[in-house]
Amino acid sequence: MDDTCDLLCLDIPKAQAARERMPAAAELETWASAARALGDPTRLAVALALGEAARACVCDVAWIVGRDEKLVSHHVRALRAAGLARSEREGRMVMYTLTDTGRALLGAVTAGAVTA
């Protein structure tokens, strides 16, 4: 099956309205970057752990996902760089949480997922 129309059949009013609502290229790049951040299985596991724990240090997240702390630290920094997580220093500890964007994107990625 070919996915293209056999004739040009533009619905100009509908197409124009949709085109005007399209985000700018810079905003699309921001969204794509955030989506790519959850494309790594370890990073996705880290985001899920942060979502479940609400607020956690790298030590806790590493234990939750069963990965090395240095690896988790790398991935949580990537989530933060993508705007999906934020950090807050408390004395000698750094606590991480998902941002609203991080929670929303994580919810979209995992929507309909079946868990045991």
ZIKABEL-V78753 format. One record per residue. N is the residue number from 0. D_CENTER is the distance of its C-alpha to the mean C-alpha in whole Angstrom. Layout:
n->[N/N]
d_center->[D_CENTER/D_CENTER]
This chain:
n->[0/1/2/3/4/5/6/7/8/9/10/11/12/13/14/15/16/17/18/19/20/21/22/23/24/25/26/27/28/29/30/31/32/33/34/35/36/37/38/39/40/41/42/43/44/45/46/47/48/49/50/51/52/53/54/55/56/57/58/59/60/61/62/63/64/65/66/67/68/69/70/71/72/73/74/75/76/77/78/79/80/81/82/83/84/85/86/87/88/89/90/91/92/93/94/95/96/97/98/99/100/101/102/103/104/105/106/107/108/109/110/111/112/113/114/115]
d_center->[33/33/30/31/34/38/39/37/36/34/34/34/34/30/29/30/28/25/25/26/23/20/18/19/18/17/15/14/13/11/9/9/8/5/5/7/6/5/8/10/12/13/9/8/11/11/8/10/13/12/11/15/17/15/17/18/19/18/21/20/17/19/21/19/17/21/20/21/21/21/18/16/17/16/12/12/13/10/8/10/11/8/8/6/9/13/16/19/22/25/28/27/24/21/19/15/13/9/10/10/7/5/8/8/5/5/9/9/8/10/13/16/16/19/19/23]
